[in-house]
C-alpha cells in the first residue's frame, strides 16, 4: 500500500496516539453512513411488499445485487487501494455510496432500485476494504484488534439506527420512499467523513512518519496465489459466517412479524440486537485478542454459537431475545478477530489485495444466499398465514454455521502446528506472504 505523498524519513516522529484515534473516528463515520444505507432495506420489507408489490425474491435481489458486482470489482478495488492509497480510495468509494443511495430512493421501479443498490455496492464494499487497509496501516502493532473493534462499533451504529428507524422515524414508514431519503442523508455523512480523512491523511503525511508496507508497483493478480492455507481458511470462514448473518437480517424483521406476531418496531429492535451486541462487545473481544491471542479458538467459539439459534427460532416457543443474544455474541466475536488476523497471514504490501479478495469471496456468499433465502421463502409460501414457510431458510442458516465451525477448527489445528503465524499467541508479527 502506498500513500501520496508519504515521507518515510525516520527523523519524523510517529503520529501521536490522540491523532491516530481521531483518524479512527473519522473513517468510522464514513462506515456509519455505509452501514446505514445497507440496512435501510430490511425494515422496509413489508412496506415494499404492500405498496410496491415486491416478492421476497425481489427484496432478496435488492441486497443480492449489492454483492454481485463485487464478486469481481472488490478485488480490483483492493488493487486500486494498494496503488493509489487509502485517502483517495476512501473518497472515491464514499461518493459512489451516496450516488447509489440517491438512485435507490428516486424510483419505486424494481429496475431502478436495483440499479441504485448495485452502484452503492460498488462503492460500499470497496470502501470497507479501503478503511480496513487504512486501519492496518495506522494501528498495526498498536492495539490493532481493538482499533478494528472500535471501527466496527461506530460503523454498526449505522446499522442499529437503520434497523430501529421504524421506531424513531415511525411516521416516515407510511410511504416507501421516505425512509430511503434518510439513507441518502447517511450517504452525505459518509462523503463528509471521507473528505475529512483526506485532509487528515495529507496533514499526517507531511508531519509524521507513517507506516508503509512495501513496493506497491509489484502488486498483480498473480499475488493472490501466494497466500497461504491459513489465509484461505479465514476466507472460507468469512463466507460461511457472513452468509449465515446478513441474508438472515434481510428477512429477519419480516420473519419476526409473520412467524412470531410482533410489531415492526419490536421486530426492528430484535434484528438490531446483533448490532447492539457488536457495538459493545466487538472492541472488548478485540482487546482480549490483543492481550491473550487464541484468535482461531475465539473464531471457533463464535461459529459454534450460531449453529442452534435459527432452529430455536423456528421450532421452540421461547423468548426471541435468547437466540438473538447468542447471535449477537457471535456477531461481535468472529469479526473482531477474523479481519485483524489477515495482517498476520499476508505481507503488508498485499493487504489491500488480500482484503479485497476476501471481501470478493464474501460477496459471492451474500449474493447467492440472499437470492437463495428469498427463493426458499417464496417456494415454501412463507407469510403471516404460513409462518412454517420460513423453516427451510432457517435450516440453510444452521448448516452454514456448522460448516463455518469446521473451517475455524481447521484453522486452529494449522496455527498450532509448525506452519502457524502467531494467531494463537500475543506476539505481533509484521506479516508473512
FENJO-V481408 format. One record per pair of residues at least 6 apart in sequence whose C-alpha atoms are under 7 Angstrom apart, sorted by the first residue. I is the first residue (numbers start at 1). J is the second residue. D is the distance in Angstrom with one decimal. If there is no record, write none. Layout:
BEGIN
i=I j=J d=D
i=I j=J d=D
END
This chain:
BEGIN
i=1 j=81 d=6.9
i=1 j=82 d=4.0
i=1 j=83 d=6.3
i=1 j=85 d=6.1
i=1 j=212 d=6.7
i=1 j=213 d=5.6
i=1 j=214 d=6.8
i=1 j=216 d=5.7
i=1 j=349 d=5.1
i=1 j=352 d=6.9
i=2 j=82 d=6.1
i=2 j=83 d=6.2
i=2 j=84 d=6.5
i=2 j=85 d=5.0
i=2 j=212 d=6.5
i=2 j=216 d=6.4
i=3 j=84 d=6.7
i=3 j=85 d=4.6
i=3 j=86 d=7.0
i=4 j=85 d=6.9
i=5 j=205 d=6.3
i=6 j=205 d=5.0
i=7 j=205 d=6.0
i=7 j=206 d=6.5
i=7 j=209 d=6.3
i=8 j=209 d=5.5
i=8 j=210 d=6.5
i=9 j=209 d=6.4
i=10 j=209 d=6.7
i=12 j=208 d=5.3
i=12 j=209 d=5.1
i=13 j=208 d=5.3
i=13 j=209 d=5.6
i=14 j=208 d=5.3
i=14 j=209 d=5.0
i=14 j=210 d=6.5
i=15 j=208 d=5.4
i=15 j=209 d=6.9
i=20 j=138 d=6.7
i=23 j=197 d=6.7
i=24 j=151 d=6.6
i=26 j=193 d=5.6
i=26 j=197 d=6.2
i=27 j=131 d=6.7
i=27 j=193 d=6.3
i=27 j=194 d=6.6
i=27 j=197 d=6.4
i=28 j=151 d=5.1
i=28 j=154 d=5.8
i=28 j=155 d=5.7
i=29 j=154 d=6.7
i=29 j=155 d=6.6
i=29 j=190 d=6.5
i=29 j=193 d=6.0
i=30 j=189 d=6.6
i=30 j=190 d=3.9
i=30 j=191 d=6.7
i=30 j=193 d=5.2
i=30 j=194 d=6.1
i=31 j=155 d=4.8
i=31 j=190 d=6.7
i=32 j=154 d=6.2
i=32 j=155 d=3.9
i=32 j=156 d=6.4
i=32 j=157 d=6.3
i=32 j=158 d=4.5
i=33 j=158 d=6.1
i=33 j=186 d=4.4
i=33 j=187 d=5.3
i=33 j=189 d=5.8
i=33 j=190 d=4.8
i=34 j=97 d=6.8
i=34 j=124 d=6.1
i=34 j=187 d=6.8
i=34 j=190 d=6.5
i=35 j=155 d=6.2
i=35 j=156 d=6.4
i=35 j=158 d=5.1
i=35 j=159 d=5.3
i=36 j=158 d=4.2
i=36 j=159 d=4.9
i=36 j=161 d=6.9
i=36 j=162 d=5.4
i=36 j=183 d=6.4
i=36 j=186 d=6.4
i=37 j=101 d=6.7
i=37 j=183 d=5.0
i=37 j=186 d=6.7
i=39 j=159 d=5.7
i=39 j=162 d=5.9
i=39 j=163 d=6.5
i=40 j=162 d=5.5
i=40 j=180 d=6.7
i=40 j=183 d=6.6
i=42 j=249 d=6.9
i=42 j=250 d=5.0
i=42 j=251 d=6.4
i=42 j=253 d=6.7
i=43 j=163 d=5.9
i=43 j=166 d=6.9
i=43 j=253 d=6.4
i=43 j=268 d=6.5
i=44 j=176 d=7.0
i=45 j=59 d=6.7
i=45 j=254 d=6.5
i=46 j=254 d=6.4
i=47 j=176 d=6.1
i=48 j=54 d=5.7
i=48 j=176 d=6.4
i=49 j=55 d=6.2
i=52 j=108 d=7.0
i=56 j=374 d=4.9
i=56 j=377 d=6.8
i=56 j=378 d=6.3
i=57 j=371 d=6.4
i=57 j=374 d=4.4
i=57 j=375 d=5.5
i=57 j=378 d=7.0
i=60 j=370 d=5.0
i=60 j=371 d=5.3
i=60 j=374 d=5.2
i=61 j=370 d=6.9
i=61 j=371 d=6.0
i=62 j=114 d=5.4
i=62 j=117 d=6.3
i=63 j=370 d=6.7
i=64 j=366 d=6.4
i=64 j=367 d=4.1
i=64 j=368 d=7.0
i=64 j=370 d=5.4
i=64 j=371 d=6.2
i=65 j=114 d=6.7
i=65 j=117 d=6.6
i=65 j=118 d=5.6
i=65 j=367 d=6.6
i=66 j=117 d=5.3
i=66 j=118 d=4.7
i=66 j=120 d=6.8
i=66 j=121 d=4.3
i=67 j=121 d=6.2
i=67 j=363 d=4.9
i=67 j=364 d=6.9
i=67 j=366 d=6.3
i=67 j=367 d=5.2
i=68 j=363 d=6.7
i=68 j=364 d=6.8
i=68 j=367 d=5.6
i=69 j=122 d=6.7
i=70 j=122 d=6.3
i=70 j=360 d=5.7
i=70 j=363 d=6.3
i=71 j=360 d=4.6
i=71 j=361 d=6.4
i=71 j=363 d=5.8
i=71 j=364 d=5.8
i=72 j=360 d=6.5
i=73 j=122 d=6.9
i=74 j=125 d=6.4
i=74 j=126 d=5.3
i=74 j=356 d=5.3
i=74 j=359 d=6.7
i=74 j=360 d=5.5
i=75 j=353 d=6.3
i=75 j=356 d=4.3
i=75 j=357 d=5.0
i=75 j=360 d=6.0
i=77 j=126 d=5.5
i=77 j=356 d=6.6
i=78 j=126 d=7.0
i=78 j=129 d=6.5
i=78 j=352 d=4.4
i=78 j=353 d=4.5
i=78 j=355 d=6.7
i=78 j=356 d=4.4
i=79 j=352 d=6.1
i=79 j=353 d=5.2
i=81 j=89 d=5.9
i=81 j=130 d=6.3
i=81 j=352 d=5.9
i=82 j=216 d=6.1
i=82 j=352 d=5.4
i=83 j=216 d=5.9
i=86 j=130 d=5.6
i=86 j=134 d=6.0
i=87 j=197 d=6.7
i=87 j=198 d=5.0
i=87 j=201 d=6.6
i=88 j=198 d=6.9
i=89 j=130 d=6.5
i=90 j=127 d=5.6
i=90 j=130 d=5.9
i=90 j=131 d=6.9
i=90 j=194 d=5.9
i=91 j=191 d=6.7
i=91 j=194 d=5.0
i=91 j=195 d=6.3
i=93 j=123 d=4.2
i=93 j=124 d=6.5
i=93 j=126 d=6.4
i=93 j=127 d=5.3
i=94 j=123 d=6.2
i=94 j=127 d=6.6
i=94 j=190 d=5.8
i=94 j=191 d=5.1
i=94 j=194 d=6.6
i=95 j=191 d=5.9
i=96 j=119 d=6.4
i=96 j=120 d=5.9
i=96 j=123 d=4.8
i=97 j=120 d=4.5
i=97 j=123 d=5.2
i=97 j=124 d=5.8
i=97 j=187 d=6.1
i=98 j=184 d=6.3
i=98 j=187 d=4.3
i=98 j=188 d=6.3
i=99 j=120 d=6.9
i=100 j=116 d=4.4
i=100 j=117 d=5.8
i=100 j=119 d=4.7
i=100 j=120 d=4.1
i=101 j=116 d=6.2
i=101 j=120 d=6.3
i=101 j=183 d=6.3
i=101 j=184 d=5.3
i=101 j=187 d=6.8
i=102 j=184 d=5.7
i=103 j=112 d=6.9
i=103 j=113 d=6.7
i=103 j=116 d=4.6
i=104 j=112 d=6.4
i=104 j=113 d=4.2
i=104 j=114 d=7.0
i=104 j=116 d=4.3
i=104 j=117 d=6.2
i=105 j=177 d=5.9
i=105 j=180 d=5.2
i=105 j=181 d=6.1
i=107 j=113 d=6.5
i=129 j=352 d=6.7
i=129 j=355 d=5.9
i=129 j=356 d=5.9
i=133 j=351 d=6.3
i=133 j=352 d=5.7
i=136 j=144 d=6.9
i=137 j=211 d=6.0
i=138 j=211 d=7.0
i=141 j=428 d=6.0
i=143 j=290 d=6.4
i=144 j=340 d=6.8
i=145 j=286 d=4.4
i=145 j=287 d=6.3
i=145 j=289 d=6.8
i=145 j=290 d=6.1
i=145 j=336 d=6.5
i=145 j=337 d=6.5
i=145 j=340 d=5.7
i=146 j=283 d=5.1
i=146 j=286 d=4.5
i=146 j=287 d=4.8
i=148 j=336 d=6.7
i=149 j=282 d=4.8
i=149 j=283 d=3.8
i=149 j=286 d=5.7
i=149 j=336 d=5.5
i=150 j=283 d=5.2
i=152 j=279 d=6.9
i=153 j=278 d=6.4
i=153 j=279 d=3.9
i=153 j=280 d=6.8
i=153 j=282 d=6.8
i=154 j=279 d=7.0
i=156 j=275 d=5.8
i=156 j=279 d=6.2
i=159 j=275 d=6.6
i=160 j=272 d=5.3
i=160 j=275 d=5.7
i=160 j=276 d=6.6
i=163 j=268 d=5.2
i=163 j=269 d=6.8
i=163 j=271 d=6.9
i=163 j=272 d=5.7
i=164 j=265 d=7.0
i=164 j=268 d=5.2
i=164 j=269 d=5.7
i=164 j=272 d=6.8
i=166 j=173 d=6.7
i=166 j=264 d=6.8
i=166 j=265 d=5.4
i=166 j=268 d=6.9
i=167 j=265 d=5.3
i=172 j=178 d=5.3
i=172 j=179 d=5.9
i=173 j=179 d=6.4
i=213 j=348 d=4.9
i=213 j=349 d=4.6
i=214 j=349 d=5.0
i=215 j=349 d=6.7
i=216 j=349 d=6.2
i=226 j=433 d=6.5
i=227 j=346 d=6.6
i=227 j=433 d=6.1
i=230 j=411 d=6.0
i=231 j=342 d=6.6
i=231 j=345 d=5.9
i=233 j=407 d=6.0
i=233 j=411 d=6.0
i=234 j=338 d=6.8
i=235 j=358 d=5.5
i=236 j=407 d=6.6
i=237 j=404 d=5.0
i=237 j=407 d=5.7
i=237 j=408 d=6.4
i=238 j=362 d=6.2
i=239 j=361 d=6.5
i=239 j=362 d=4.4
i=239 j=365 d=5.6
i=240 j=400 d=5.5
i=240 j=401 d=6.9
i=240 j=403 d=6.9
i=240 j=404 d=5.3
i=241 j=400 d=7.0
i=241 j=401 d=6.5
i=241 j=404 d=6.0
i=243 j=365 d=5.4
i=243 j=366 d=5.3
i=243 j=369 d=6.3
i=244 j=397 d=4.9
i=244 j=400 d=5.9
i=244 j=401 d=6.6
i=247 j=366 d=6.6
i=247 j=369 d=6.3
i=247 j=370 d=4.9
i=249 j=271 d=6.6
i=252 j=271 d=6.2
i=253 j=264 d=6.7
i=253 j=267 d=4.9
i=253 j=268 d=5.7
i=253 j=271 d=6.4
i=256 j=262 d=6.2
i=256 j=267 d=5.6
i=257 j=263 d=6.0
i=257 j=264 d=6.5
i=257 j=267 d=6.4
i=258 j=383 d=6.0
i=258 j=384 d=4.1
i=258 j=387 d=5.9
i=259 j=384 d=6.6
i=259 j=387 d=4.6
i=270 j=324 d=7.0
i=273 j=324 d=6.5
i=273 j=325 d=6.9
i=273 j=328 d=6.3
i=274 j=324 d=6.7
i=274 j=327 d=6.3
i=274 j=328 d=4.1
i=274 j=331 d=6.3
i=275 j=328 d=7.0
i=277 j=328 d=5.0
i=277 j=329 d=6.3
i=277 j=332 d=6.5
i=278 j=328 d=6.3
i=278 j=331 d=6.1
i=278 j=332 d=4.2
i=281 j=332 d=5.7
i=282 j=332 d=4.5
i=282 j=333 d=6.0
i=282 j=336 d=5.4
i=283 j=336 d=7.0
i=285 j=333 d=5.9
i=285 j=336 d=6.2
i=286 j=336 d=5.1
i=286 j=337 d=6.1
i=289 j=295 d=6.1
i=289 j=337 d=6.7
i=290 j=426 d=6.2
i=291 j=426 d=6.0
i=292 j=425 d=6.6
i=292 j=426 d=5.4
i=293 j=423 d=6.2
i=293 j=424 d=4.8
i=293 j=425 d=4.4
i=293 j=426 d=4.6
i=294 j=423 d=6.4
i=294 j=424 d=4.0
i=294 j=425 d=6.2
i=295 j=337 d=5.9
i=295 j=423 d=5.4
i=295 j=424 d=5.5
i=296 j=408 d=6.2
i=296 j=411 d=6.3
i=296 j=412 d=5.0
i=296 j=423 d=6.6
i=296 j=424 d=6.6
i=297 j=412 d=6.3
i=298 j=333 d=7.0
i=299 j=333 d=7.0
i=299 j=334 d=5.1
i=299 j=408 d=6.0
i=300 j=405 d=5.6
i=300 j=408 d=5.0
i=300 j=409 d=6.0
i=302 j=330 d=4.3
i=302 j=333 d=5.8
i=302 j=334 d=5.6
i=303 j=330 d=6.6
i=303 j=401 d=6.0
i=303 j=404 d=6.0
i=303 j=405 d=4.9
i=304 j=401 d=6.7
i=304 j=402 d=6.8
i=304 j=405 d=5.7
i=305 j=326 d=6.3
i=305 j=327 d=6.8
i=305 j=330 d=6.2
i=306 j=327 d=5.8
i=306 j=330 d=6.8
i=306 j=401 d=5.6
i=307 j=398 d=4.8
i=307 j=401 d=4.7
i=307 j=402 d=5.7
i=308 j=398 d=6.5
i=309 j=323 d=5.0
i=310 j=394 d=5.2
i=310 j=397 d=6.8
i=310 j=398 d=6.1
i=311 j=394 d=6.2
i=311 j=395 d=6.8
i=312 j=323 d=6.9
i=313 j=320 d=6.8
i=314 j=391 d=5.9
i=314 j=394 d=6.7
i=341 j=423 d=6.7
i=343 j=431 d=5.8
i=344 j=421 d=6.2
i=344 j=429 d=6.0
i=344 j=430 d=6.7
i=344 j=431 d=4.5
i=344 j=432 d=6.8
i=345 j=421 d=6.4
i=345 j=431 d=5.5
i=345 j=432 d=5.6
i=345 j=433 d=6.7
i=346 j=431 d=5.3
i=346 j=432 d=5.1
i=346 j=433 d=4.8
i=347 j=431 d=4.9
i=347 j=432 d=4.8
i=347 j=433 d=4.8
i=348 j=431 d=6.4
i=373 j=393 d=5.6
i=376 j=392 d=6.5
i=376 j=393 d=6.1
i=377 j=389 d=6.0
i=377 j=390 d=5.7
i=377 j=393 d=6.9
i=380 j=389 d=4.6
i=381 j=389 d=5.3
i=382 j=388 d=6.7
i=382 j=389 d=3.9
i=382 j=390 d=5.4
i=383 j=389 d=6.9
i=414 j=420 d=6.1
i=415 j=421 d=6.3
i=415 j=423 d=6.6
i=415 j=424 d=6.9
END
